[in-house]
């Protein structure tokens, strides 16, 4: 039986591709696999001294390759789901157009591309139907050549799979770090300063002409003009009260309602700034409710039904 240390050495040699590029390590692993296959053939034949000649060894190795195919397929599917989750996060948490991504997110993208490439390469490794190039009429030689080829494929693809699993874990960690540490509202290298808080909006209302909202617009315009600002961010938010069924058709959910409020404020600002011949670049995003208490879920919170306008560059 293998000791835990031996198993760890075997795993690390696979992860670091020593069983692919290390000649001695690869030969040792192939030798161990040949013994493994021979023992299976003896068990299948029921005769340890004179195992039957046939396709038993080939079928045994083919089963291992089929299992590896399925595992790689599952990894590729998982990476597709992980890419979808990352894209949704970028779409919701980051302002558009995208200009800045954290180093953690860029590292995740790199690891994701590498892992996906490893999985696809491994899935293409085996050429089924190739029974060897031997022109010999000796069945033993023909079978042995094919078994040796398949063992080499199993060893190589096992190494690639273990590397891919470790890279996948690393990718999950990097994505978690990127989501945890990155504030999509404040890209790296930019200063953000609150100019005005517009609201509160009436619960369930996406746009309004109420005087208190107009006062917030006037405040934002005055500060934009005074600071000679060129870029602003508009962040819409909604409270924790589940959106009513009659509003779901128009807004979808609270994020949709928050985005509608941000667009409404962006429209007001565009009109007001245009009238003063002031041109700024606007970025819009949404923010989840900050107040999540049971009362806030039932009655809502005024502080969450607002739109915040901030500068994202230094005043000139």
C-alpha positions as CSV (number, residue, x, y, z in Angstrom):
1,X,0.0,0.0,0.0
2,X,1.2,3.5,-0.8
3,X,2.0,5.8,2.1
4,X,0.5,9.2,2.4
5,X,3.9,10.7,1.6
6,X,4.1,8.6,-1.6
7,X,0.6,9.6,-2.7
8,X,1.5,13.2,-2.1
9,X,4.7,12.9,-4.2
10,X,2.7,11.2,-7.0
11,X,0.1,14.0,-6.9
12,X,2.7,16.8,-7.0
13,X,4.6,15.1,-9.8
14,X,1.3,15.2,-11.8
15,X,0.4,18.7,-10.8
16,X,3.8,20.1,-11.9
17,X,3.8,18.0,-15.1
18,X,6.8,15.9,-14.1
19,X,5.0,12.8,-15.4
20,X,4.7,14.6,-18.8
21,X,8.1,16.2,-19.2
22,X,10.2,14.4,-16.6
23,X,11.7,11.3,-18.3
24,X,12.5,9.2,-15.2
25,X,9.2,10.1,-13.5
26,X,7.2,9.3,-16.5
27,X,8.9,6.0,-17.1
28,X,8.3,5.1,-13.4
29,X,4.6,6.0,-13.6
30,X,4.1,4.1,-16.9
31,X,5.8,1.1,-15.3
32,X,3.4,1.3,-12.3
33,X,0.5,1.5,-14.7
34,X,1.6,-1.6,-16.7
35,X,1.8,-3.6,-13.5
36,X,-1.7,-2.3,-12.5
37,X,-3.1,-3.3,-15.9
38,X,-1.5,-6.7,-15.7
39,X,-3.0,-7.4,-12.3
40,X,-6.4,-6.4,-13.6
41,X,-6.0,-8.8,-16.6
42,X,-5.1,-11.6,-14.2
43,X,-8.1,-11.0,-12.1
44,X,-10.4,-10.8,-15.2
45,X,-8.9,-14.0,-16.6
46,X,-9.1,-15.9,-13.3
47,X,-5.7,-17.3,-14.0
48,X,-2.7,-15.5,-12.5
49,X,-0.2,-17.6,-14.3
50,X,-1.7,-17.7,-17.8
51,X,-3.9,-14.6,-18.3
52,X,-6.0,-14.7,-21.4
53,X,-4.9,-12.8,-24.5
54,X,-7.5,-10.4,-25.8
55,X,-8.9,-6.9,-25.5
56,X,-9.3,-6.9,-21.7
57,X,-6.3,-4.6,-21.0
58,X,-7.3,-2.3,-23.9
59,X,-10.9,-2.1,-22.6
60,X,-9.7,-1.5,-19.0
61,X,-7.6,1.5,-20.2
62,X,-10.3,2.7,-22.5
63,X,-12.6,2.8,-19.4
64,X,-10.1,5.0,-17.6
65,X,-9.8,7.4,-20.6
66,X,-13.6,7.6,-20.8
67,X,-13.8,8.6,-17.1
68,X,-11.1,11.2,-17.7
69,X,-13.1,12.5,-20.7
70,X,-16.2,12.9,-18.5
71,X,-14.2,14.7,-15.8
72,X,-12.7,17.1,-18.3
73,X,-16.1,17.7,-19.7
74,X,-17.4,18.5,-16.2
75,X,-14.5,20.9,-15.7
76,X,-15.2,22.7,-18.9
77,X,-18.9,23.0,-18.1
78,X,-18.0,24.4,-14.6
79,X,-15.6,26.9,-16.2
80,X,-18.4,28.0,-18.5
81,X,-20.7,28.6,-15.5
82,X,-17.9,30.4,-13.7
83,X,-17.3,32.7,-16.7
84,X,-21.0,33.5,-16.8
85,X,-21.0,34.4,-13.1
86,X,-18.0,36.6,-13.6
87,X,-19.6,38.3,-16.6
88,X,-22.8,38.9,-14.6
89,X,-20.8,40.4,-11.8
90,X,-19.0,42.7,-14.1
91,X,-22.3,43.8,-15.7
92,X,-24.0,44.5,-12.4
93,X,-21.2,45.7,-10.1
94,X,-19.0,47.7,-12.5
95,X,-19.9,50.9,-14.3
96,X,-19.9,50.9,-18.1
97,X,-18.0,51.3,-20.2
98,X,-15.4,49.2,-18.4
99,X,-12.1,50.9,-18.0
100,X,-10.5,49.4,-14.9
101,X,-10.3,45.8,-13.6
102,X,-8.6,44.9,-10.4
103,X,-5.4,42.8,-10.5
104,X,-7.3,39.9,-8.9
105,X,-9.8,39.9,-11.6
106,X,-7.2,40.0,-14.3
107,X,-5.3,37.2,-12.6
108,X,-8.6,35.2,-12.6
109,X,-9.1,35.8,-16.3
110,X,-5.5,34.5,-16.9
111,X,-6.0,31.4,-14.8
112,X,-9.4,30.7,-16.4
113,X,-8.0,30.9,-19.9
114,X,-5.0,28.6,-18.9
115,X,-7.3,26.0,-17.2
116,X,-9.8,25.9,-20.1
117,X,-6.9,25.5,-22.5
118,X,-5.5,22.6,-20.5
119,X,-8.9,20.9,-20.4
120,X,-9.5,21.3,-24.1
121,X,-6.0,20.1,-24.9
122,X,-6.4,17.0,-22.8
123,X,-9.8,16.2,-24.4
124,X,-8.1,16.2,-27.8
125,X,-5.2,14.1,-26.7
126,X,-6.5,10.6,-27.6
127,X,-7.0,9.5,-31.2
128,X,-9.6,6.7,-30.9
129,X,-9.3,3.9,-33.5
130,X,-5.5,4.1,-33.7
131,X,-4.4,0.5,-32.9
132,X,-0.8,1.3,-33.5
133,X,1.5,1.5,-36.5
134,X,3.0,-2.0,-36.1
135,X,3.0,-4.1,-39.3
136,X,3.6,-7.3,-37.3
137,X,1.2,-10.2,-37.5
138,X,2.0,-11.1,-33.9
139,X,-1.2,-10.4,-31.9
140,X,0.9,-10.0,-28.7
141,X,3.0,-7.3,-30.2
142,X,0.0,-5.5,-31.6
143,X,-1.8,-5.6,-28.3
144,X,1.3,-4.6,-26.4
145,X,1.9,-1.5,-28.6
146,X,-1.7,-0.3,-28.2
147,X,-1.7,-0.9,-24.4
148,X,1.6,1.0,-24.1
149,X,0.1,3.9,-26.1
150,X,-3.0,4.0,-24.0
151,X,-1.1,3.9,-20.8
152,X,0.9,6.9,-22.0
153,X,-2.3,8.7,-22.7
154,X,-3.8,7.9,-19.3
155,X,-0.6,9.1,-17.5
156,X,-0.5,12.3,-19.5
157,X,-4.2,13.1,-19.2
158,X,-4.2,12.3,-15.4
159,X,-1.4,14.8,-14.9
160,X,-3.3,17.4,-17.0
161,X,-6.5,16.8,-15.0
162,X,-4.8,17.2,-11.6
163,X,-3.2,20.4,-12.8
164,X,-6.5,21.7,-14.1
165,X,-8.3,20.9,-10.8
166,X,-5.6,22.8,-8.8
167,X,-5.9,25.7,-11.3
168,X,-9.7,25.7,-11.0
169,X,-9.4,26.0,-7.2
170,X,-7.0,28.9,-7.7
171,X,-9.4,30.5,-10.1
172,X,-12.3,30.2,-7.6
173,X,-10.1,31.8,-4.9
174,X,-9.0,34.7,-7.3
175,X,-12.6,35.3,-8.3
176,X,-13.7,35.4,-4.7
177,X,-10.9,37.8,-3.8
178,X,-11.8,40.0,-6.8
179,X,-15.5,40.2,-5.7
180,X,-14.7,40.7,-2.1
181,X,-12.0,43.4,-2.4
182,X,-13.1,45.3,-5.5
183,X,-15.6,48.1,-5.2
184,X,-17.0,48.4,-8.7
185,X,-18.1,52.0,-7.9
186,X,-14.6,53.2,-7.3
187,X,-12.1,51.9,-10.0
188,X,-8.5,51.8,-9.0
189,X,-6.7,55.1,-9.4
190,X,-9.8,57.3,-9.3
191,X,-11.1,59.5,-6.6
192,X,-14.8,59.4,-5.9
193,X,-16.5,62.3,-4.1
194,X,-20.3,62.5,-3.4
195,X,-21.8,65.5,-5.0
196,X,-25.5,65.0,-4.2
197,X,-28.0,62.5,-2.9
198,X,-31.2,62.7,-4.9
199,X,-34.3,61.4,-3.2
200,X,-35.9,59.6,-1.5
201,X,-38.0,58.3,-4.3
202,X,-41.5,57.0,-3.5
203,X,-41.5,53.3,-3.1
204,X,-42.0,51.6,-6.4
205,X,-41.5,54.8,-8.4
206,X,-38.7,54.8,-11.0
207,X,-39.0,58.5,-12.1
208,X,-40.7,61.6,-10.6
209,X,-40.7,65.4,-10.8
210,X,-41.1,65.9,-7.1
211,X,-39.5,69.2,-5.9
212,X,-37.2,67.4,-3.4
213,X,-35.7,65.5,-6.3
214,X,-35.3,68.6,-8.3
215,X,-33.4,70.3,-5.4
216,X,-30.9,67.4,-5.5
217,X,-30.4,67.8,-9.3
218,X,-29.8,71.5,-8.8
219,X,-27.2,70.8,-6.1
220,X,-25.4,68.3,-8.4
221,X,-25.3,70.7,-11.3
222,X,-23.9,73.5,-9.2
223,X,-21.1,71.4,-7.9
224,X,-20.3,70.0,-11.4
225,X,-20.1,73.5,-12.8
226,X,-18.1,74.8,-9.9
227,X,-15.6,71.9,-9.9
228,X,-15.3,71.9,-13.7
229,X,-15.9,68.2,-13.6
230,X,-15.7,66.0,-16.7
231,X,-16.8,62.6,-15.4
232,X,-19.5,61.6,-12.9
233,X,-21.0,58.4,-11.6
234,X,-24.8,57.9,-11.1
235,X,-25.7,55.1,-8.7
236,X,-29.3,54.1,-8.4
237,X,-30.5,52.0,-5.5
238,X,-33.7,50.4,-4.2
239,X,-34.8,49.2,-0.8
240,X,-35.1,45.7,0.5
241,X,-38.9,45.4,0.0
242,X,-39.6,42.8,-2.7
243,X,-40.9,44.5,-5.8
244,X,-44.7,44.3,-6.3
245,X,-46.0,41.9,-8.9
246,X,-47.6,44.8,-10.9
247,X,-44.2,46.5,-11.1
248,X,-42.3,43.4,-12.1
249,X,-43.4,43.7,-15.7
250,X,-41.8,47.2,-15.9
251,X,-38.7,46.8,-13.8
252,X,-38.1,43.1,-13.4
253,X,-36.7,43.4,-9.9
254,X,-35.3,45.9,-7.5
255,X,-32.1,46.2,-9.5
256,X,-34.1,47.1,-12.6
257,X,-36.0,49.7,-10.5
258,X,-32.7,51.1,-9.2
259,X,-31.4,51.4,-12.8
260,X,-34.5,53.2,-13.9
261,X,-34.0,55.7,-11.2
262,X,-30.4,56.2,-12.3
263,X,-31.4,56.7,-15.9
264,X,-34.1,59.2,-14.8
265,X,-31.5,61.3,-12.9
266,X,-29.1,61.0,-15.8
267,X,-31.8,62.4,-18.1
268,X,-32.5,65.4,-15.7
269,X,-28.8,66.1,-15.4
270,X,-28.3,65.9,-19.2
271,X,-31.1,68.5,-19.7
272,X,-29.8,70.8,-16.9
273,X,-26.2,70.6,-17.9
274,X,-26.9,71.0,-21.6
275,X,-28.9,74.2,-20.9
276,X,-25.7,75.5,-19.2
277,X,-23.5,74.3,-22.0
278,X,-21.7,71.9,-19.6
279,X,-20.7,68.5,-21.0
280,X,-19.8,65.6,-18.8
281,X,-19.3,61.9,-19.2
282,X,-21.8,59.9,-17.2
283,X,-21.5,56.3,-15.9
284,X,-24.4,54.5,-14.4
285,X,-24.6,51.5,-12.1
286,X,-26.8,50.2,-9.3
287,X,-26.4,49.4,-5.6
288,X,-28.2,46.9,-3.4
289,X,-30.0,48.0,-0.3
290,X,-27.8,48.8,2.6
291,X,-30.5,48.4,5.2
292,X,-31.6,44.7,5.5
293,X,-33.4,44.6,8.8
294,X,-36.8,43.0,9.1
295,X,-38.5,46.4,9.3
296,X,-36.6,47.5,6.1
297,X,-37.8,44.4,4.3
298,X,-41.3,45.1,5.3
299,X,-41.6,48.9,5.1
300,X,-38.5,49.9,3.2
301,X,-35.9,52.6,4.0
302,X,-35.8,56.1,2.7
303,X,-32.0,56.0,2.5
304,X,-32.1,53.1,0.0
305,X,-34.6,54.7,-2.4
306,X,-32.1,57.3,-3.6
307,X,-29.7,58.1,-6.5
308,X,-26.2,59.2,-5.6
309,X,-24.2,61.4,-8.0
310,X,-20.5,61.4,-7.5
311,X,-17.4,62.8,-9.2
312,X,-14.9,60.3,-10.3
313,X,-12.1,62.6,-11.3
314,X,-10.2,65.4,-9.6
315,X,-11.6,68.9,-10.0
316,X,-9.5,71.1,-12.3
